[in-house]
Amino acid sequence: MRIDFLTILGLVVGISAILVGQQLEGGKISTLINGPAALIVIGGTLGAVMLQSPISVFVRAIKMLWWTISTPQFDSEAVIQKIISWSNIARREGLLGLENLEDSETDPFAKKGLQLLIDGSEPEAIRTIMEVDIHTRESFNMQAARVYESMGGYSPTIGIIGAVLGLIQVMGNLSDPSKLGGGIAVAFVATIYGVALANLVLLPVANKLKSIIINDAHFDEMIVEGLVSIAEGENPRNIETKLLGFLR
């Protein structure tokens, strides 16, 4: 994991631009702080996405949110060198020579492929089994990422609901001018919250998670290609050349 400072910087720049712009236009930042509006937008958005999501997908989405701050690392060059070393061992000692490496392998996906390799599975069988694993995990993670995409679609609409509620309050208190200001504030601030939450946080989070998921699948595909090449008895130098293509 590596701290992604670009995520933090993006949030700071986006929010600061709105607040500074408010100041430059002669407004007060305090006018953008409204508890009822925040409750309507955040609560309504969460409720809507909870209604549409299976619990396993929703929980996965919450866990994946941390990826936007602490991004998973894919050390492709180190993995390529590890696969080449496996290839050299298999070439000298046969596939059973890899047995001693099985317990020391920390990556569950690579370990599963190594077990298949040691068991003497056919190259196409290894590819099929491993690709099912890749596609299943990628599909599940994409569903989780789309939770934030859905929230980005709901929050502006919930903001409009908040605006309508505020205007209802205004219309119901036309005879009492002292209550008009609060209702109008909720109306406009709720709309700002809904649109800002979607475009500054939720949709960018969804897209960043999708990018990480694609990189993860690409990384695993490289491992599969290396394992299949070892099973087919390819020359270690040719395997290295092939795997380096994934880095481009």
N, C-alpha and C positions, 0 to 999 in steps of 0.2 A: 504494500500500500504506500502511496505517496500523496502528500497534501497538495491538492489542486488549488493553487492560489488564484488562478484565473476565475474560478467560480466565485470566490470571495470578492475579488476585485470587481467582477461583473455586477454582483449584488450592490456593492458600495457605490459604484458609478451610476447604476440605474436609479437607485433610491435617492442618491444625492442630487442627481439632475432634476428630479421632480421637486425636491425640497428647496433647492437653490432657485429653481425657476419660480416657485411659489413666492419666495422672498423678493425676487427681482420684480415680480409683477405687483408688489406692494401688499401681498397677502401675508398672513401669519401662519407659521407652521402648526400652531396649536389648533387652527381651524380644521386641519386634516386628521386630528385625533378624535375619534368618536367611537366609544365602546359599543353602543347598539348596532351601528353600521358594521363594525368588525364581526360582531356576533352573528348577524344575519348572513354575511357573506361567507365567513369561514365555516360556521355551523351548517349552513345550507349546502355548501359545496361538499363538505365531508359526508353529510347525510345522503346526498344524491349518489356519490361514488360508492358509498357503502352498500346502497340498495342495488347497484348494478354489478358489483364485484363478488365473486366467490371469496370466502374468507381466506383461503390459502393464497390467492393472488393478492388480496389486499395486504395481508401480513408480509408477503414477499416484497411488495412495493415499499412498505415502510422500512424494511431492512435495507433495501437497495438505495434508499435516499442518501445514506452515508457515502455511497460511491461518488457522489458529486463533489464531496469535500476530500475524501481519502480514496483516490482512484486506484483500482487494482492494477498491478504492474505485470506486464507480459515481457519477460526477458527472453526474447526470441533467440538472440545470439547464444546465450548460455544453453538453451534447450537444444539448439542445433549441434553444439559441441558435445552435449551429452548423448544425443542420438548417434553422432558419428563414433563416439567411444563404444556405444552398444554395438554398432555395426562392426567395428574392428574386433571386438570380443567374439561376436557371432561368427565372424570370418575365420578366426583362429581356432576357437574351441567348439563351435557349433552353438545352436540356440540354447542348449542346456547350460552353456557357460554363463548365461545371463541370470541364472537362478540366484546367485549370491547378491545380485543387485536389487532383487525384488523387495526385500524388507527395508532397504535404505531409501527407497523412492517415496518422496513425501507428497507428490501430486497424485491424488486419487485417480484422475483420468489417465495419466501416463502409466500409473501402476497397473490399471486394468488392462491397458494395451500390452504392457510388458508380460503380464500373466498369459494373455492369449498367445503372444509370441513364443513364450517358453513352452506352452502346451502344444505347440506345433500346428496351430490353426492355419488354415489356408489364407493367403493374402486377401482374397475377396471377402472371406468370412470376417476377418479382422476389420476391414474397411466398413462392411455393413453394420457390424455390431457397434463399432465406435461412432459411426455417423448417426445411428439411431440415438445414441447418448447425446451427441452434439445438438441434433435437431430438437430433441425433447426439451433439453435445458434452455436452448435459445428461444423456443416457442413460449415456454413458461415465463422466462425473464421478459420477453417482449410484451406479454400480457400485463405483467407488473408495471412495465414502463408506460404502457398505454393508460394505466390508472391516472397518472399525472396529466396525460394528454386529455383525458376525459374531464378531469378537474379544471383544466384550462378552458374547456368548452363550457362548463357549467357556471364557473364563477362570474363571468360578465352578466349572464342571465339572472343569476341570484342577486347580483348588484342592482339590476333593474327592478327586481322584486322589492329590494330594500328601498329603492327610490320611490316606488309606488306606495309603499307603506308610509314613508315619510310624507308624501303628498296627501295621503288619506288623513294623516294627523293634522296637516295644515288646513285642509278643507273643513275638518271637523272643529277647528278652533278659529275660524275666521272672525268670530266675535270677540276673541281674546288675543290681541296683538302680541302679548308677552310670550305666547306659546308658539308663535309662527316661526320664530328663528330656529328653534330646536328641530322642528319638523323638516324645515327646508335643508338644514345642515345634514341630517340623516339621509335625506333624499339624494343630495349631490355627492356626499362623501361615500355612501354605499356604492354608487356607480363607479367612482374612482377606485375604491378598494377592489371591486370585481374585475375591472379591466386591468389594473396594475398587477394584481395577484396572478392573473392569467399570463400576461405578456412579459412580466419581469421575473417570475418565479416558476410557475407550473409548466408552461410549454417549453422553456429552456431546459428545465430539469428533465422532462420527458425526452427531449432530443439528445441531451448529453448521455442519459442512460442507454438509449438506443445505440449510440456510437460505441459505448463501452461494451455492450453486448455483442455487437458485430466484431469488435476487435478480439473479444474472448473466443468467439466461434472460429475466427480466422486463425488464432493461435492454436486452437485444438486441431483444426484441419491440418496444420503444419505437422503436428505430432503424429497424426494418423498417417500422413504421407510418408513420414520417416519410418514408422513401424512397418508399414506395408512394403516399403522398399527393402528393409532388412529381411522381411519374410521372403521376398522374391530373390534374395541373394545378390542384390546390386552392389557394385563397387562403392566403398565408402566415399571415394572422391566424387563419384557421380551423385551420390545421395546428398552430399554437402552442396554441390552446385545446384541441385534441384531445390533444396530447402532454402538456400539463400535467395531464391526467386520470391519467396514469401515476404522477404524484407523490403521488396521494391514495390 
